[in-house]
Amino acid sequence: MQRNLLFLVVFALMALQMVLSLFQIKRYQRELGKLRGTGTIGIGHTKGGLKAGQILIVSYSRRKDQVVAYRQMKGITIFAGFKTTETMLGMSLSDLKSIGLEEDAWEFRRRRRKHPYNPEEMTKKKGALIQAVEAIEKRLAVENMQTENKKRLLECTGQFTAKESM
């Protein structure tokens, strides 16, 4: 009888965790939906284990050259919610990256002694802010490449003039 009760309690706790995790996923999707259209979005995360993990969503406006939205969900439990960090708003991408490098060096200090930060390295752990900034940088690089390719294509077909590039 006690064994059945134990299995029932474990099953109930697992079901509760699953339901609450679905609420957290919905909260994440809602935050992402709010930020769509505000700029280029970068997402980073770190797993917590026994300490607090975090999910970070950064929206960067290329036109304004600044961060327009910064949302962070940090905590151990599934009850953590997204919060806006006002101090990060208005920063340039390079300023944000330098802060991210400092956070990364502190968070992974033991690992960074053996393996210094390398933006090309995909297998090593990185801080959430660095992941978000790198994602934005990659998206901006792809956008630049696509723009250059369109210009070259238009130049080849004779539809692009120097007047249009200004």
CORZIVEN-V99488 format. One record per residue. N is the residue number from 0. BURIAL is 1 if it has 24 or more other C-alpha atoms within 12 Angstrom, else 0. Layout:
((N,BURIAL) (N,BURIAL))
//
This chain:
((0,0) (1,0) (2,0) (3,0) (4,0) (5,0) (6,0) (7,0) (8,0) (9,0) (10,0) (11,0) (12,0) (13,0) (14,0) (15,0) (16,0) (17,0) (18,0) (19,0) (20,0) (21,0) (22,0) (23,0) (24,0) (25,0) (26,0) (27,1) (28,0) (29,0) (30,1) (31,1) (32,0) (33,0) (34,1) (35,0) (36,0) (37,1) (38,1) (39,1) (40,1) (41,1) (42,1) (43,1) (44,1) (45,1) (46,0) (47,0) (48,0) (49,0) (50,0) (51,0) (52,0) (53,1) (54,1) (55,1) (56,1) (57,1) (58,1) (59,1) (60,1) (61,1) (62,0) (63,0) (64,0) (65,1) (66,1) (67,1) (68,1) (69,1) (70,1) (71,1) (72,1) (73,1) (74,1) (75,0) (76,0) (77,1) (78,0) (79,0) (80,1) (81,1) (82,0) (83,0) (84,0) (85,0) (86,0) (87,1) (88,0) (89,0) (90,1) (91,1) (92,1) (93,0) (94,0) (95,1) (96,1) (97,0) (98,0) (99,1) (100,1) (101,0) (102,0) (103,1) (104,1) (105,0) (106,1) (107,0) (108,0) (109,0) (110,0) (111,0) (112,0) (113,0) (114,0) (115,0) (116,1) (117,0) (118,0) (119,0) (120,0) (121,0) (122,0) (123,0) (124,1) (125,1) (126,1) (127,1) (128,1) (129,1) (130,1) (131,1) (132,1) (133,1) (134,1) (135,1) (136,1) (137,0) (138,0) (139,1) (140,0) (141,0) (142,0) (143,0) (144,0) (145,0) (146,0) (147,0) (148,0) (149,0) (150,0) (151,0) (152,0) (153,0) (154,0) (155,0) (156,0) (157,0) (158,0) (159,0) (160,0) (161,0) (162,0) (163,0) (164,0) (165,0))
//
